[in-house]
Amino acid sequence: MKKNVMLAVVFAGTMCLSLCFTSCDCKCGSKAMKTNVDSLSYAYGVGLGDNLAQNLSSFPAELNMDLFLEAFEKTIKGKTEGLSIQPDQAYQVFQSCLTAIQMESAQKNKEEAGKFLEENAKREGVVTTESGLQYEVLLAAEGPKPTATDRVSVHYHGTLLDGSVFDSSIDRGEPAQFSLNGVIPGWTEGIQLMSVGSKYKFYLPSDLAYGDNGAGDVIQPGAMLIFEVELLEILK
């Protein structure tokens, strides 16, 4: 958090300085910039606000903006005596609350995934392994199967439970290459079931994917993943 804030300040400061010295006398709506300091102040506010808005758009929780702005204004003006949470407490509270929200999100997503997987297991052609991995064969093939230490080339298309695509080598038009002992557990297990030339569909509960942490801005904590995978080659 501290690192991100510092990066935002540096970025915004650089942008605002550039704006200031190229357009110090600009007029922005009803706001007339009378001095260089006015222009710098306004530009800095715009730059920092825009950068912060972009960061918040991918924040893992929806903030109460009224409380956020109230605390932000008091802190930036140095009125810390009026704060319910003091600056030296903020990071600890932030981490604690973020973890709690993440766990709540993970639990909700796992419950939804559990219901789906329970029904999906009843479909003809769907096989459930001991680990909880579910798969169905879309295209069978006769050929060698990789081991956990092999490096493979695959084409894949990954979606979330709601059908939204989060990653796809097919869309990129270039196969992915990786070692099976260096990917998520569901892939390590699942691709070893495949023969070269076959195509499978995998349904991965979160403990075989990215767990309670999720991954990036798209894969939420506790999210299950669905992949269509074609094994192209076992690489030497």
C-alpha positions in Angstrom: 0.0 0.0 0.0 2.7 2.5 1.0 4.7 1.7 -2.2 1.6 2.2 -4.4 0.9 5.6 -2.7 4.5 6.7 -3.2 4.4 5.7 -6.9 1.1 7.6 -7.3 2.6 10.7 -5.8 5.7 10.6 -8.0 3.7 10.0 -11.1 1.2 12.7 -10.3 3.9 15.1 -9.3 5.8 14.6 -12.6 2.7 15.0 -14.7 1.6 18.1 -12.8 5.0 19.8 -13.1 4.9 19.2 -16.8 1.4 20.7 -17.1 2.4 23.7 -14.9 5.3 24.8 -16.9 3.6 24.4 -20.2 0.2 26.0 -19.3 0.5 28.0 -16.1 -2.0 30.6 -17.3 -4.7 28.1 -18.4 -8.3 28.6 -17.5 -10.2 25.4 -16.4 -13.9 26.1 -16.5 -14.7 28.7 -13.9 -11.3 28.3 -12.2 -8.9 31.0 -13.3 -5.3 30.1 -12.7 -3.7 33.4 -11.5 -0.3 32.2 -10.5 2.1 29.3 -11.2 1.3 28.0 -7.8 -2.5 28.0 -8.7 -1.8 26.0 -11.9 0.5 23.6 -10.1 -1.9 23.1 -7.3 -4.8 22.4 -9.6 -2.9 20.2 -11.9 -1.4 18.2 -9.0 -4.9 17.7 -7.7 -6.2 16.5 -11.1 -3.2 14.2 -11.6 -3.3 12.7 -8.1 -7.1 12.3 -8.2 -7.0 10.6 -11.6 -4.3 8.2 -10.6 -6.1 7.4 -7.3 -9.4 6.8 -9.2 -7.7 4.3 -11.4 -6.2 2.5 -8.5 -9.5 2.4 -6.7 -11.3 1.0 -9.8 -9.4 -2.3 -9.3 -9.5 -2.2 -5.4 -10.9 -5.5 -4.0 -13.6 -3.8 -2.0 -16.1 -1.0 -2.7 -15.2 1.9 -0.4 -17.5 4.3 1.5 -16.4 7.4 -0.4 -17.9 9.8 2.1 -15.7 8.3 4.9 -12.7 8.0 2.6 -12.8 11.7 1.5 -13.5 12.9 5.1 -10.4 11.0 6.4 -8.3 12.0 3.3 -9.1 15.7 3.7 -8.4 15.7 7.5 -5.2 13.8 7.1 -3.8 15.9 4.2 -4.6 19.1 6.1 -2.8 17.7 9.2 -6.0 17.6 11.3 -5.1 14.2 12.7 -6.6 14.9 16.2 -10.1 14.6 14.6 -9.4 11.2 13.1 -11.0 8.1 14.5 -8.1 6.0 13.3 -4.6 7.6 13.7 -2.0 7.4 10.9 0.2 5.0 12.8 -2.8 2.6 13.2 -4.1 3.0 9.6 -1.9 0.4 7.9 -2.7 -2.3 10.5 -6.4 -1.6 10.3 -6.2 -1.6 6.5 -4.6 -5.0 6.3 -6.9 -6.5 8.9 -10.1 -5.3 7.2 -8.8 -6.2 3.7 -8.1 -9.7 4.9 -11.5 -10.1 6.4 -13.2 -8.8 3.3 -11.1 -11.2 1.2 -12.1 -14.2 3.3 -15.8 -13.2 3.1 -15.5 -13.0 -0.7 -13.6 -16.3 -0.9 -16.2 -18.1 1.2 -19.1 -16.7 -1.0 -17.3 -17.7 -4.2 -16.5 -21.2 -2.9 -20.1 -21.8 -1.9 -21.3 -20.8 -5.4 -18.6 -23.0 -7.0 -19.6 -25.9 -4.7 -23.2 -25.8 -5.9 -22.1 -25.7 -9.5 -19.6 -28.6 -9.1 -22.1 -30.7 -7.3 -24.6 -30.4 -10.2 -21.9 -30.6 -12.9 -20.6 -34.0 -11.5 -24.0 -35.5 -12.4 -23.6 -34.7 -16.1 -22.8 -37.6 -18.4 -19.1 -37.6 -19.4 -17.9 -35.6 -16.4 -15.3 -37.3 -14.3 -14.4 -36.2 -10.7 -11.0 -37.1 -9.4 -10.0 -37.7 -5.8 -8.6 -34.1 -5.5 -12.0 -32.6 -6.6 -10.8 -31.9 -10.2 -13.6 -32.4 -12.7 -12.9 -33.0 -16.4 -14.6 -34.1 -19.6 -13.0 -35.3 -22.8 -13.9 -33.1 -25.7 -11.6 -34.8 -28.2 -9.9 -38.1 -27.5 -6.5 -39.0 -28.9 -4.0 -41.9 -28.8 -0.5 -40.8 -27.9 2.0 -40.2 -25.1 1.0 -38.5 -21.9 3.2 -36.0 -20.0 4.6 -36.5 -16.5 4.7 -33.9 -13.8 8.3 -32.8 -14.7 7.6 -32.5 -18.5 7.4 -29.2 -20.4 4.4 -29.0 -22.7 2.9 -26.8 -25.4 -0.9 -26.2 -25.1 -3.7 -24.1 -26.4 -6.2 -23.1 -23.7 -9.3 -20.9 -23.1 -10.0 -19.9 -19.5 -13.3 -18.6 -18.1 -14.8 -17.8 -14.8 -18.0 -19.4 -13.5 -20.1 -16.5 -15.0 -18.6 -17.3 -18.4 -16.3 -14.3 -18.7 -12.9 -14.9 -20.3 -9.9 -14.2 -18.1 -7.1 -15.7 -20.2 -6.8 -17.4 -23.6 -3.9 -18.5 -25.7 -6.4 -19.1 -28.5 -7.4 -15.4 -28.5 -3.7 -14.4 -28.5 -3.0 -16.8 -31.3 0.0 -18.3 -29.7 0.3 -21.6 -27.7 1.6 -21.5 -24.2 4.6 -23.4 -23.1 5.4 -24.3 -19.5 6.6 -27.0 -17.1 3.8 -29.0 -15.4 5.5 -28.6 -12.0 5.4 -24.8 -12.3 1.6 -24.2 -12.8 -1.5 -24.3 -10.7 -2.3 -27.8 -9.2 -5.3 -28.4 -11.3 -3.2 -28.1 -14.5 -0.4 -30.2 -13.1 -2.9 -33.0 -12.4 -5.2 -32.5 -15.3 -2.8 -32.3 -18.2 -1.1 -35.5 -17.1 -4.4 -37.2 -17.9 -4.2 -36.1 -21.5 -2.6 -37.6 -24.6 -0.9 -35.4 -27.2 -3.6 -34.3 -29.6 -6.5 -34.5 -27.1 -8.7 -31.7 -25.9 -10.2 -31.7 -22.4 -12.4 -29.4 -20.4 -11.3 -28.9 -16.8 -13.4 -27.5 -13.9 -11.0 -26.4 -11.1 -12.2 -25.6 -7.5 -10.3 -22.8 -6.0 -7.9 -25.0 -4.0 -6.6 -26.4 -7.3 -6.4 -22.9 -8.8 -5.5 -19.7 -7.0 -7.0 -20.4 -3.6 -8.3 -17.7 -1.2 -5.9 -15.1 -2.6 -7.2 -15.0 -6.1 -5.0 -13.6 -8.9 -4.8 -10.0 -10.3 -7.9 -7.9 -10.7 -10.1 -10.6 -12.5 -9.8 -13.9 -10.5 -11.4 -13.2 -7.2 -10.5 -15.0 -3.9 -12.0 -18.5 -3.8 -13.0 -18.4 -7.5 -13.2 -21.7 -9.5 -11.8 -21.7 -13.0 -12.9 -23.5 -16.2 -10.5 -24.3 -18.9 -10.7 -25.9 -22.4 -7.2 -27.3 -23.0 -5.6 -28.9 -26.1 -2.3 -30.7 -25.6 -0.2 -29.9 -28.6 3.2 -31.3 -27.8 5.4 -32.6 -25.0 8.6 -30.5 -25.4 12.1 -31.9 -25.2 
